């Protein structure tokens, strides 16, 4: 089916004004201010001047489920398709966290393929919190080189009581494998780093940049807003060329809430293309006391990221100023050249907002997953 979206206020993510879009198969094949006439069967959706955005790219999701930190019964089940698309997420990158023992890279790759069969763009990392990394082929480099959906390694934990307490040399060895795999494949090839609450913060990354020749873009710390000092350290790393990632979770008084973190970054003289936001969807949100015992636990959802998007709109921020954090910046980091943007040749991953600036329609790979605020495509077992 050919689809025309007419009278759309397009953000590519930069503002392009009123445009008409033609989608064939899973690609954008035309965009312009003249409405084309087609002599073949097609459908038309009139956006009536509402905003048309690229689909969100969620670069940190536990697609097989996270948790397990309070016993086997707390292992979160796999995330179903609609949890992503209902939130406007059209591309997700899955990973393993604390539990890289009962969960494996094999199961992660299998879940990627399952989501793809359901019409969704999915990728993953190899490894997890711990060393030696959980891999499928026996090494980080060969996983990235030979397994198509694997784009990097992570989330390796640092400054956290649950981590393997990696040394500088161990960090450099993992980073070098990821970097060389990027050169060989053109994939992202980065080391995605979980940050805990430890006082060492981003010290290991600074040491790595000062010691070795591995490019700064290889190191990608996440959860940078969980502590205020971590956020400030991450801003300095962004100046040195690292992409840094805000997580859409509540931080209490010790950190910056995600919306505030994005605004603080936007208002500083920092490289605006080096910041992203992710949801940690499917992962647990544990609260530990000083001896490492679990006090309480919650679970994340991709919708948390979308709620931050709404928060910024309601705050009066310009969409083109913060939309790249959800779309283009992530796609550039991940080397997803057809994602995170609206242009001819890009994948047809699209969001249309309603008059209240809330998600009304979601298209992933040329198919409507949400239409008129109703879920039209669901996962196999939903």
C-alpha positions in Angstrom: 0.0 0.0 0.0 1.2 3.5 -0.9 0.4 6.1 1.8 0.1 9.9 1.5 0.3 12.0 4.6 -0.8 15.5 3.6 -0.8 18.8 5.3 1.7 17.8 8.0 3.8 20.3 10.0 7.1 18.4 9.6 10.0 18.3 12.0 12.8 16.5 10.4 13.8 17.1 13.4 14.4 20.7 12.2 11.2 22.6 11.4 10.3 22.3 7.7 6.7 23.7 7.8 3.8 22.3 6.0 4.7 19.3 3.8 3.1 16.3 2.0 4.8 12.9 2.4 4.5 9.8 0.2 5.4 6.4 1.7 6.0 3.3 -0.4 6.8 -0.1 1.2 8.8 1.0 4.3 10.5 4.2 2.9 9.7 7.9 2.5 9.8 8.3 -1.3 8.6 11.9 -1.6 8.4 15.0 0.5 7.3 18.5 -0.8 4.9 21.3 -0.6 3.0 20.1 -3.7 0.5 17.3 -3.2 1.3 14.6 -5.8 -1.3 12.9 -7.9 -1.0 9.1 -8.0 -2.8 6.9 -10.5 -2.3 3.8 -8.4 -4.2 2.6 -5.3 -3.2 4.5 -2.2 -4.5 5.7 1.2 -4.5 9.3 2.4 -4.2 10.6 5.9 -4.8 14.4 6.4 -2.6 15.6 9.3 -4.6 18.9 9.3 -1.5 20.9 10.2 -0.5 18.8 13.1 3.2 17.9 13.9 4.8 15.0 12.0 7.9 13.7 13.8 10.5 10.9 13.3 9.7 7.9 15.5 11.6 7.9 18.8 14.8 5.7 19.0 15.1 4.2 22.5 18.7 3.3 22.8 18.6 1.5 26.2 15.8 -1.1 26.7 15.7 -4.4 28.5 13.7 -6.2 25.7 14.0 -9.6 27.4 13.1 -8.1 30.7 15.4 -6.9 33.5 15.2 -7.3 37.3 16.0 -10.4 39.3 17.7 -8.5 42.1 15.3 -9.6 44.7 14.9 -13.3 43.7 13.9 -15.2 40.6 10.3 -14.0 41.0 11.3 -10.4 40.3 12.6 -11.2 36.8 10.7 -8.9 34.5 9.0 -10.6 31.5 9.9 -9.6 27.9 8.6 -6.3 26.7 5.7 -6.6 24.2 5.6 -4.7 20.9 2.8 -2.3 21.9 4.8 -1.0 24.9 7.2 0.5 22.4 4.9 1.7 19.6 2.2 3.1 21.9 4.9 5.4 23.3 6.0 6.5 19.8 9.2 4.3 19.9 9.8 2.8 16.5 13.4 1.6 17.0 14.8 0.0 20.2 18.2 -1.3 21.3 18.1 -4.1 23.8 20.6 -5.1 26.4 21.3 -7.1 29.5 21.8 -5.6 32.9 22.5 -7.0 36.4 21.2 -10.5 35.4 23.6 -11.6 32.7 23.6 -15.1 34.2 20.0 -16.4 33.7 19.7 -14.2 30.6 22.0 -14.5 27.6 23.0 -12.8 24.4 21.3 -15.7 22.6 17.9 -14.9 24.2 18.5 -11.2 23.5 19.2 -11.7 19.8 16.2 -14.0 19.6 13.9 -11.3 21.0 15.4 -8.8 18.5 14.3 -11.2 15.7 10.9 -11.7 17.3 10.3 -7.9 17.4 11.5 -7.6 13.8 9.0 -10.3 12.7 6.3 -8.2 14.2 7.2 -5.1 12.1 9.5 -3.3 14.4 13.2 -2.2 14.2 15.2 -3.8 16.9 18.9 -4.2 17.6 21.0 -5.1 20.7 24.3 -5.0 22.5 26.4 -8.0 23.5 27.6 -8.3 27.1 26.0 -7.0 30.3 27.0 -5.6 33.7 29.9 -7.9 34.3 33.3 -9.2 33.1 34.0 -11.4 31.4 31.2 -10.2 29.1 28.3 -12.5 28.2 28.8 -13.1 24.5 27.5 -15.5 21.8 30.7 -16.2 19.8 33.2 -15.9 22.6 34.3 -12.3 22.2 32.8 -8.8 22.0 34.5 -8.1 18.7 33.3 -11.2 16.9 29.8 -10.8 18.2 29.6 -7.3 16.7 31.3 -8.3 13.4 29.4 -11.5 12.7 25.9 -11.1 14.4 24.0 -8.5 12.4 21.7 -7.1 15.1 24.6 -6.6 17.6 25.9 -3.0 17.3 28.1 -2.6 20.5 28.7 -3.9 24.0 26.9 -3.0 27.2 25.6 -2.1 29.6 28.9 -2.7 31.4 28.6 -1.4 35.0 31.0 1.0 36.6 30.9 2.9 39.9 28.3 0.5 41.2 28.3 -2.2 43.9 26.8 -4.7 41.4 29.6 -4.3 38.9 32.7 -6.5 38.4 34.8 -3.5 39.5 36.6 -3.3 36.1 40.1 -1.9 36.1 41.3 0.6 33.6 43.1 -2.0 31.5 40.0 -4.2 31.4 37.9 -1.2 30.3 40.4 -0.4 27.6 40.5 -4.0 26.2 36.6 -4.0 25.9 36.6 -0.6 24.3 39.3 -1.5 21.8 37.4 -4.6 20.7 34.3 -2.4 20.2 36.2 0.2 18.3 38.0 -2.2 16.0 34.6 -3.9 15.3 33.2 -0.5 14.3 36.1 0.0 11.8 35.4 -3.4 10.3 31.6 -3.2 10.0 30.5 0.5 10.1 28.3 -0.3 13.1 28.2 1.9 16.2 30.8 -0.2 17.9 30.6 1.7 21.3 30.9 0.7 24.9 27.6 1.5 26.6 28.4 2.1 30.3 25.9 1.8 33.2 26.7 4.4 35.9 25.9 3.6 39.5 25.9 6.0 42.5 29.6 5.4 43.4 31.8 8.3 44.3 34.3 7.3 41.5 31.7 8.5 39.0 33.2 8.8 35.5 36.8 8.6 36.6 37.5 5.4 34.6 36.3 7.0 31.4 38.5 10.1 32.0 41.5 7.9 32.6 40.7 5.9 29.5 40.6 9.1 27.4 43.8 10.4 29.0 45.7 7.1 28.6 44.8 5.5 25.2 44.1 6.4 21.6 40.6 5.0 21.5 38.2 7.7 20.2 35.9 9.4 22.7 32.8 8.4 20.8 33.5 4.8 21.9 32.5 5.5 25.5 28.8 6.1 26.0 27.8 6.6 29.7 24.1 6.3 30.6 22.1 7.2 33.7 24.1 10.5 33.9 21.3 12.3 35.7 21.0 9.9 38.7 23.5 12.1 40.7 24.1 15.8 40.2 27.9 15.3 40.2 27.6 12.6 37.5 25.7 15.0 35.3 28.3 17.7 35.6 31.1 15.2 34.9 29.2 13.9 31.8 28.8 17.4 30.4 32.6 17.7 30.5 32.9 14.4 28.7 30.6 15.6 26.0 33.0 18.5 25.4 35.7 15.8 24.8 33.5 14.0 22.2 31.5 11.4 24.2 27.8 10.9 23.6 26.1 10.9 27.0 22.6 9.6 27.9 19.9 10.8 30.3 17.6 8.2 31.7 13.8 8.9 32.0 13.6 7.9 35.7 12.9 9.7 38.9 16.0 10.7 40.8 14.8 12.3 44.0 16.9 15.0 45.6 20.2 13.4 44.7 20.0 13.8 40.9 18.4 15.9 38.1 14.9 14.8 36.9 15.2 13.9 33.2 13.4 17.0 31.9 15.5 19.3 34.1 18.6 17.5 32.9 17.8 18.0 29.3 17.0 21.7 29.9 20.2 22.2 31.8 22.2 20.7 29.0 20.4 22.7 26.3 21.1 26.0 28.2 24.8 25.4 28.3 27.5 25.9 25.7 27.7 22.1 25.0 27.6 20.1 21.8 23.9 19.6 21.4 24.4 16.6 19.1 26.1 14.6 21.9 23.1 14.2 24.3 20.4 11.4 24.1 17.6 10.2 26.3 16.5 6.6 26.8 13.8 4.9 28.9 15.5 1.8 30.5 12.2 0.2 29.5 11.7 -3.3 30.9 14.5 -2.8 33.4 14.1 -2.6 37.2 14.4 0.6 39.1 15.8 -0.6 42.5 16.4 1.4 45.6 19.3 0.0 47.7 20.3 0.9 51.3 23.9 1.6 52.4 24.7 -2.1 52.8 23.5 -3.0 49.3 20.2 -4.6 50.4 17.1 -3.9 48.2 14.6 -1.6 49.9 12.1 -1.3 47.0 11.8 -1.8 43.3 9.9 -0.4 40.4 10.0 -1.2 36.6 10.6 1.2 33.7 8.6 1.7 30.6 9.3 3.4 27.2 6.3 5.7 28.0 8.5 7.4 30.7 10.6 8.8 27.9 7.6 10.0 26.0 6.2 11.6 29.1 9.4 13.7 29.3 8.8 14.7 25.7 5.3 15.9 26.6 6.7 17.7 29.7 9.0 19.8 27.5 6.2 20.6 25.1 3.9 21.7 28.0 6.8 23.8 29.4 6.8 25.8 26.1 10.1 24.5 24.7 10.5 24.5 20.9 10.1 21.0 19.5 13.1 21.4 17.2 15.4 22.2 20.1 14.8 19.0 22.1 13.5 16.5 19.5 17.0 15.4 18.4 17.7 14.0 21.9 14.9 11.5 21.2 15.6 10.9 17.5 18.5 12.1 15.4 21.2 12.2 18.1 20.5 8.6 19.0 20.4 7.5 15.4 23.8 9.2 14.7 25.4 7.5 17.8 24.0 4.1 16.7 25.0 4.6 13.0 21.3 4.1 12.0 21.5 6.2 8.9 17.9 5.7 7.9 16.5 6.4 11.4 15.7 9.5 13.5 15.0 11.8 10.6 12.3 12.6 8.0 13.8 12.9 4.5 13.4 11.1 1.2 15.1 7.6 1.5 14.7 7.4 5.2 12.7 4.6 6.9 9.0 5.4 7.3 9.1 5.6 11.1 6.7 8.4 12.0 4.7 10.0 14.8 1.8 12.4 14.2 0.6 14.4 17.2 -2.9 15.7 17.8 -4.0 19.2 18.5 -3.2 18.6 22.2 0.4 17.7 21.2 -0.1 14.1 22.2 0.6 11.0 20.0 -2.3 10.2 17.7 -0.7 8.0 15.0 2.5 5.9 14.9 3.9 4.3 11.8 6.8 1.8 12.0 8.5 0.6 8.8 5.6 1.9 6.7 2.8 0.2 8.7 0.4 1.9 11.1 0.9 0.5 14.6 -1.2 3.2 16.3 -4.0 4.9 14.3 -6.5 7.4 15.7 -5.0 6.7 19.1 -5.9 3.0 18.9 -3.4 0.2 18.8 -3.8 -1.4 15.4 -0.8 -3.8 15.6 0.1 -5.9 18.6 2.7 -8.5 19.4 2.0 -12.2 18.8 1.1 -12.9 22.4 -0.6 -9.7 23.4 
